[in-house]
């Protein structure tokens, strides 16, 4: 059996549970799989929360668990993977060896185009914080002609896939005014870019120090999350919102719901500001506002993202670069909120 370098999650806990293994068993592709040599991977909130076991369980929110429930250890994390196919299983076209690929990290409920994810590489299966990873052949998408770098490609799957799910499910289009919470974070910044690319007028909620990054990503205006949001929007004449793309949750929902126009949409994919909220239901139903939950992406959503990646129409911001062996430091950088953009790992 071949060996490889991998950073292995050995238990729930702090950075100390991430262990560099220089002789980890290299996976062997099954008949329907390909072996991908990882060129670059990226860090996400999911990696940190999974390491910490912060997701809880139904009926027991304090239980240590991953995104979809209890984890098995050891586990190689990392859902963002760009690389090259090094080997194929018996049922896969051998001509794919050497193909540059971007990996869809979602493990879907079934084979339909709009099936929801029920698992994730790096959580329910081993991911890309290693020299090699095996994935189903249809999850490794050819991006040979993309002008994006390996690091830029690796920044796309989880954050931009989640953002694309939000944009698609909310039907955000040209000419609409869209407010994005958490606009300097991985998913929020991706929503800003994707919505702006569609011709939407994007307003980003962020800290004052990251306003320039959000504007560079495509927002036409930013508001300071530390000040009165409604007052700022009113002063700027931006108090009629077509859609809100929310990755924060918490009290913002009650504050901003009155600004959403009749027949507007609120799509939410996170709750970092608080998972339990209170707001006036009359504002929701009397004004026909659609409230949409959005968890990651579908195959069709990812296909739209792939088209953008192949043409180079979306270029993720890279806020930090680390070696694979420095994953713990990369996660610490990510968690410190001292950035706008993605933290990536280069894998020699």
Number of C-alpha atoms within 10 A of each C-alpha: 7 9 14 14 19 28 26 20 24 16 18 21 17 11 16 11 17 24 17 18 15 13 11 17 14 18 17 17 19 17 13 15 21 30 25 31 24 28 22 27 31 33 27 22 16 21 20 21 17 26 26 18 22 19 21 18 17 9 7 9 11 12 15 20 21 24 20 15 18 17 19 14 11 15 23 24 28 25 30 30 34 31 29 24 25 18 20 25 18 13 12 18 12 13 10 17 16 15 17 22 26 26 26 28 27 24 19 18 12 11 9 11 12 14 15 19 17 15 18 23 24 22 25 21 20 21 25 33 32 30 22 25 26 26 24 19 23 13 17 25 16 18 22 14 11 19 15 19 13 21 25 22 29 31 32 31 27 28 28 25 29 24 32 28 27 30 23 18 16 22 11 23 19 12 13 17 23 28 30 26 26 24 35 28 23 28 31 29 31 30 36 31 26 25 29 24 17 14 15 23 22 30 26 29 25 24 18 13 12 18 21 16 18 28 20 12 27 23 27 16 18 24 23 16 17 10 11 11 16 17 13 16 19 12 10 12 9 17 18 16 24 23 27 28 30 27 25 21 20 18 15 19 18 15 13 17 20 18 19 23 16 18 14 20 25 23 23 21 21 19 14 11 14 12 11 9 13 10 15 11 11 9 16 20 12 10 15 14 19 16 14 15 16 23 17 24 29 22 21 16 21 22 17 14 21 22 14 16 22 17 13 16 16 21 18 23 20 16 14 16 15 18 15 24 21 14 22 19 14 21 20 12 16 24 14 9 10 11 20 24 23 27 25 28 28 19 21 11
